[in-house]
């Protein structure tokens, strides 16, 4: 669902200026925006290679120590990637690609064994709900037979991912890896994450069955993630397809893409689908990083990514900084009051996200905070929803001041039509 901002007449050309630290010609703002994308996607690929190295250590010597290291590496790999999500919505090439790497929620029974008492054994919406690729070398659905003897990139990425048109059939990406490293989180809204044992990857002391195929799946899906991230990083280099498509939109079209990403991630995606929906339903199944209980950091770095684009600054994983003329610089020239207002609101949202991180460090992870009856936790989560919503109103003001037209900011029923969500759940 989309909230559409009314078209605004185009009249005054955006001019360059030197009021702030940088001259903020629109073309230079877009160059900074693309440079940050290139760096953040490249960092994501680097972090995924580090993750692969830790997974190789786990498979070479399965132990609780090597499993813990692989899990931490997965959490670390999320840091640069989540800062790229602000490039969704406004850049079609990113939207067309994103489902391969960060699709959620997923029906984990497609991939591996599950606790049937909590998960169930079938779904009316998904014939592959409990297909268990790892346990089955052949998958049969009606007259359709799939040969899964060898777990390959083609099998996961082209055959099984979103098979039968069901988005929850997620066979690739971060969350498939997350499930394989943690297993199901069976704690509901009580403290505790997934507890898959390291022996699920042991060839000598196998638990969970089919350890050879689980190991194979984990390596193939990790290699796929690296390949996909390399592809997107390449799309943002000089003359890369994503950068070229952005520049081909012209100054106003490029700025519209930038602000569409900021507004849609802020409102419909993060405030709505990833935060308010789970809070309304008190349902940990709506938690973004639900197996690892890492949602607090995923939300924080989504917020940070929005802030990066606004400020025109990104700190790489090696500590170096990518910076240049920014949206903030441009707004300071054309609408300084809106610039100050939006800057303050972005800081308030970062503080709200940090408060949730601080609670998680004390054991009160996102799934605990959204639990029914957790009044204080619910209020903290609602504060993040509120600050995200408020900053979106100022993003819309920025769109108006810059005289951009036809921008669609993603909405969410949980924010725009909460009664319909209640009805659908009854």
N, C-alpha and C positions, 0 to 999 in steps of 0.2 A: 504494500500500500504506500502511496506517495502523498506528501503534502506539497502542493504546487504553489510556488511564489508567483504572484501575478507578473506578467511581462511588464517591464519598465521601458519607457521610451529611451532610445539611445540618442544622446545629443552631444555631451561634452567629452572630448577625447581625454583619456588618462595621460597626464603629463608627467615627465620625470621631474625629480627635485632633489634637494640636498638637505632637507630639514633634519633628518636623522643621521645615524652613523653611515648609512649607505644611500647613494642615489637610487631612487626606487622607480626607475622606468619599468613598466610592466614586463617587458621582455627580459629584463635582468631578474625580476622576481620569479619568473617562470624558469629561468636557468637555474636559480638556486633550488627551486622546488624539484627540478629534474636531477640536479646534482645530489641532493639528499636522497632521493629515491635510488639512484645508482649506488650510493654508498651503503644504504641500509639493506638493500637486497644483496649486495656483495657480502656484507657482514653476515647476513642470514645464511648464505652459502658456506662461508668460512665456519660459522658455528655449527652447521650441520655436518661438516667434515670432522670437526672435533667430536661431535656426538657419535659419528660412525666409528671413530677410533676407540671410544669408550665402549661401544657395543662390541667391537671386535675383541676387546679385553674381556668383556663378560663372556663371550662365547668361547674364548680360549681357556678361560678358567672360571666357570660359574661359581660365584660365591656371593654372600650378602654384601661384601665389600665392593666387588666389581659391579653388582647390580645397583648399589647405592650411587656409585660414581656415574654410571650410565644415566640413571634418573636425574642426577644433578646436572649432567650435561644437557639433557633434554630441557630442563628448566632454563638453563643458561641460553640455549638456542632460541627460546621464545622471546628473549629480550629484544634483539634487533628486529625479529620478524614482526612482532606486534606493533612496532613503531612504523611499519610499512602500511598498516591497514587503512590509514588515512588516504592512501592512493586508490582505494576502491571507490566505486560509485561514479566518480568523475572520469575515470579512465577505462574505457571498454576493454582494452587488452588485459587489464588487471582483473576485471570482473570475470571475463571469460576463462581465465586461468586459475583464479583463487580457489575454486572448489576442489582442485586436485591436491592442495596443500593444507587447507585449514577448514574443510567441511566439517560441520557438527550440527546437531548431535548425531551420533552414529549408533546403529543397532549392532552392538559388539558381538552378538551371537553369529553374525555373518562370518566373523574372523576366527573365533576360538571358543573354547568351552566357557560356559557361564553357569551361574547358580540358578537353576530353573525355578527354585522357590521364589526368588525375587524378580527374575527376568521373565519367566514364563517360557512356553515352548513354541508358541506361534503367534502370528499377528495377522489380523484381517487385512491390514494395509500393505504388508510386506511378506511375500512368499519366501524370501530368503532370510527371514528374521533369525532363524537358528540354523543356517546352512552349515556353519563350522567348516570353513575352508581347510583349516589346519588338520582336522580329523578325517576329511573326506577327499579322496582323490578323484571322485566323480560326483558332480552335482546334477541332480535331475529335477526338473520342474515341468510337469506335464510331458509334452513331447520334446522338450528342450533338454539336452544333455551337454554338460560342460566338462571337458577333460582338464582336471586340476592336478594331474600326476606330478607335473613340475610347476613349482610356484615361480612364475616369471614376471617380469615387468609388464609384459603384454597381458598376461592373465589378470593381474591386479589393476593396472591402469586403464586397459581398454575393454576388458570383458566384464569384470566384476564391479568396478567402481560405478556406483549409481545404477547398477543393473536393474532391469525392469522399470526404469524411470523413477525409482524410489530414491530420493535424496539421502535418506538415512542409511543406504547401503554404501557406507564409506569404507573403501578398501585401501586407500592410500593417504599419505599426509601425516602431519604432526599427531593427530588424534589416534590414528591407527597405531603409530609407534607408542604413544602414551599408553594405550590399552595393553599393548604387548609387554611393556615394562612394568606397569602397575597392576594390571588386572582390574576387575570390578571393585568399586568402592561400595561396600555393603553396609556402611554405617548410617546411611540416610542423612539426617541433619544433626547427627552426633559427631563428635570429633573422630577423625580417622579416615585414611585414604585407602587405595587399593593395596593389597598385600600379596601379590604374586610372589611365590618363592623363587629363588635363584635356580633351584633344581628343575624348574620348568624348562630350563635351557641346557640341562645336563644330558650328555649322551650315556654316562655311566650310572647315574642315579636319577633317572627321569621321573618327574611327577607331572601330572596333568596329561600324560600321554602325548605321543607324536612330537617329541622334543626336536627331532631332526627337522621336521617340517616347520615347527615354530621358529627355529633358528634360521631356516631358509627364508621364511616370510619376513622376519625382522631385518635381515640383511637386504633383501630385495626392496622392501618398502623404504628403507633408509637411503639406498642408492637412488631410488626414484625421487625422493625428496631433494637430494642434492642436485640431481639433473634438472628438476623443475625450478629450483632456486637459481641455478646458473642461467637458465633460460631467461628468467625475468630480470636478473641483473644485467644480462646482455642487452635486453630491450631498452635499458635506460642509458647506455653509454652514448657517446657522440655518434650520431647517425643511427642509433638503435631505434627500433620500430616505435616503442612507446614514447620516447622523447620526440621523435619526428611527428607522430600523430598529435602530440600535445602542441608543438609549435605550429603545425598546420592549421590548428583551430584559430589562430590569430590571438592577439593580446586579450581581447575580451572573452573569446572562447576558452582560452587557456586559464584565465582567472576564474571563469565559471566552473571549469573542471576542478580547480583547486578548492574552491569554496563549497562545491557540491560534496566533495569528499569529506571536508571538515564537518559540514552540517549533517550529512547523512550518517556518518559514523557516530557523531556526538548524539544525535537524537534517536532515529529509528533503530539503529543497530545496537549501540552500547547502552544508552539509557533505557531503550525499550526491550528488544529481544533478548539481550544478554543479562539485563539487570532487573528491570521492573517485572518481567514475566515470571521469573523464578520467585521473586519476592511475593507477588500476588498469589501464586499457587503454593508457596512454601515447598517447592519441589526441587530437590537437588539434581534431578534428571535434566533440568534446564540450566545447569551450571556449565560454563564453557569448558574448563579443564577439569572435568568431573572425576576422572580416575586418579589424578595426581593431587587434587585440591590445590592447584596452582592458580586458580581463577583470579585471586587478588592481584597477582602480578600481571596477568594478561590484561586485566582491566586498567591497571596503572599505566602500562606501557602503551595501550591504546590511547589513553588520555595524553601521555607524553608525546605520542606521534602527532596528535593534533596541535599540540603546543610547538613542536619542532617546526611545522609548516608555517605557523603564525609568526614565529620568531626568525625563521630562516636559519636555524642552527641545528646541527645533529652531531652528537659525540660518538665517534666510531668505537668499536670494541678495543682498538689499540690505543685509545685515549686521544687521538687527533680529532680536530673539529672541522666539519664542513660548514661554511657559513657564507652568507651573501645578502644582497638586498631582499627584503622580506615583505610579506603581506602587511606586517605591522608598520614598516617604513612607508609603504604606499598609503595605508589608512591615515597615518600621521599627517601626510600631505593633504589629503582630501577630506578627512573627517576625524580630526584629532580627538574629539570627545568620544566617538565610537571606539576609536583605537584604545583609549585609556580604559573605557568600560569593558571592552572585550578582554583586554590584557588582565584586568583585575579578576574577571570571571574565570578565565582559564586558570589563574593561580588558585582560586577557590576550589575549582574542580580537582586540580592536582592535590590540594590539601584533603579533599574528601576521599579521593582514591588512596592517598597515603594513610588515612585513618583506618581504612579497611585492611591495608597491608599490615599496619601496626597490630591490629587485632589478630590477624592470621599468625603473626609471630608468637602470640600468646596461646595459640591453639584454637582460636575462634575463626576458622576459615569461612569462606563465603557461604558454603552450604550450612554451616552452623548459624551464621548471622541471619539467614533467611528463614530459619525454622519457625514454625507456628509457636506463638507464645514468647518468643525471644524479642521482647519489646525494644530493648536497647540496640540489639543487633539489627533488627528491622529498621530502626530509625537511622542507623549509620548507612545502611544500604540506600534508603530513601533519600538521604542527603546527597549521595552521589547522583541519583536520578534527577534530583531537583537542580543541582548545579549544572549538570549536562544540559538539561532543558533550558535553563536560563541563558547559558552561553550560546545555545542555538538561536535564541531570539536576537542576540547581538550579531551573530553571523549573518542572520537575515538582514539586519540593519546595514551591515557592511556591504552586502550584495546590493542593497538599495542605493547606498551612497556611491558605490562604484558604477552604478547605472548598468548593471548586468541583467540579462533577461532570460526567461524561460528555464529557470533553475528548479529542478525537482529535488526536494529534500526528502529522503526516505522517512516514512512513518512507521508506526507499530500499533497494532490493535491494543496492546497493553497500555499505551499512553492515550491513543486517540479514541478508542471505543472499548474501554475495559469491560463494559457489560457483556459484550459479545464473547470475550474470553471466558467470563464466568459461565455463560450459557453453554459454550462449547465443552466445558469441563464437567457440566452437570449431567 
